Amino acid sequence: MIRNVAGAVLALAGATAAVLSPFRAWYDGRHGRDYAMDELFTGITEAKADLWWSLLLPFAFAALLTLVGVVLRSRLLVGLAGLVVLGFTVFWMVRVGQYEGSLTVDGGGTGLGDGVANALGGGILLLLGALVMSGRRGRRAREGPEERTGRAGRAWPEEPRAYAAPPGGPGPGTGPGPGPREDPVADPYGAPAGDPRESAAPGPYDPYGSEPTRTFEVPDRERDRGQDGPGPR
């Protein structure tokens, strides 16, 4: 937040300096608003340009970009405004140098004036403002833990936490169950392999809890009589 405010102050100061620069002397006492935009491409002349077709046009466009960038907290727009101001200022200096043969700086009112210094300083302030601004953050970065808790229903930890096991091993129900049995033969009735008493199939279900029904063999008297001989008549 503080970085955005400081960057916005620098950017607005730079845009103000750039917009006011065409109303200052640029070269030999001639103001920047006297140079037409088409003279930057066709060559410098002595004709006086219209105000809104002079160097004020690119600087006003840069000021508009600065305002939009500050409102949207866009470092890209603010930096682009600084490049526009510096680019047109340097381009003008190249054209004037070609027309005059050389560029001079004289404190007596000849040569480069304070309007050029204002434009260069405004462009530098715009670039510094773009560097100082932190820009826009994502939605999750702007939200605090309380907002994320209310939106998601519960707060998730930012990083996975490591939970140490209690001394003596994990308690019942907290750790994984026992591994698979290593018996060579699977017993469907749950008895250990190799125990014939427990592996026998259970008998029929008795709802009264009585013992299993035993089968007794009834002796055949006719067979016994045949073997022992005829009995008494």
Secondary structure, DSSP 8 states (H G I E B T S, - for coil): -HHHHHHHHHHHHHHHHHHHGGGSEEETTEEGGGSBTTHHHH---S----GGGBTHHHHHHHHHHHHHHHHHT-HHHHHHHHHHHHHHHHHHHHHHHHHHSS--B-TTS-BB-HHHHHHHHHHHHHHHHHHH------HHHHS-HHHHHHHHSS---SS-------TTS--TTTS--------SS--TTS--TT-HHHHS------TT------------HHHHHHHH-----
